[in-house]
Amino acid sequence: MTAKLFYDDLYAKEFDAEIVSQSGHEGRYNIILDRTLFYPGGGGQPCDLGTLSGVEVLEVLEHGDDIIHITASPVEGRNVHGIIDWSRRFELMQQHLGEHLFAGCIWNLHHIHTDRMRIEGDNVSIDTDIPEDINALLEAEAAANEAVWQNIPVEVIYPDMNEIREHARKLPPENTIPPVRIVKVEGVDYVPCCGLHVSSTGQVGLVKVTSCENHKGGSRIYLRCGRAAYRWLASVYGEVRKAEAELVCGYDSINEKIAILKSQIRDLKAQNDATVSRFLKPLADSLVSEAELQGGRKIIRHIMTQSGQDDVKHLFRLITEYDPEAVALLAGVNDAGIFLTFGTSRGNKGVDVRPAFRKAIELLGGKGGGSPFCAQGWGKNAEILSEAIDEAVKTLQA
Ligand SMILES: [Zn+2]
């Protein structure tokens, strides 16, 4: 049975212990000590890392009454000196208490129940069974930060079950054997928890909601707390500074500037469409008027050089607008390759361009697909493009 020193002193960083057992092979050793500061993980909080007499601890697990330290190489001797990665542990304790503050506040203010806390890197996530409620999130965030500024001590108590039932935000799992470890922040939270937390709320520093997503009919809330929240804000500030420089404005005008740019892009697109139409209309017009019926169908074939998919799609739209009965086999060739659009208007029932398209795209060594009315894709072998379209015409007439 390993004595859990981490519960006695949350701020101890080093310890001495004796090896009780060591087993394994090169690459993975399991070391059990008589006592340890290494928290094995639990309640959503990852395990501690660090070193045992200079040997790196890769993982820490709890197995029955023992705590197992996993290393890649053996530890020499019977007595060991352990050092935990304090920066990691402190951040995990900040994140864990930050989660309690947020979960306690959203429960107290809105009776929203949260569950399945996980700390993964800089993210703390919790699940709720209700959809995102942005007002509730922001109110709970504000209240959690108020609790931080009040610097309330964090108590660990072992009350009887009646008191727990009366006060706890959630009950311990059914199979829990008393005494139940309760983590209490006066006026904010009272919850069963086996994890480690900083000893006062002020040490959390900051609680920030960073996102919320739909999850299994409810929502998953992401938080950053403590140093992880600071890192996040520093990175967001860096991005905001870049946007300010690009847009030549202050952060409070970024959205206004983006709206102006989007509207300018819309106008330019409309102008571009109008210009392209002016150039393509005469071509569409002559293709439609010069096309002859072939096997009872008006088949229009045309290859556009130095043209990409936008031009081909535009010409296709114009042709099917001018003559809904026409079947267009169009290709655009430029440095990017060959773009094919075969199709007709949606009203032209009884036409399926897919077999003809497949024939051509196969010959051209390309890929693509679509509906009976319109198939599109990219091909390569430009030197046989004309023959490929010949074959497609034959397939259409078959
Ligand atoms: Zn906790």
Residues whose N, C-alpha, C, O or C-beta is under 5 A from the ligand:
A	BS01	ZN	H96 C193 G195
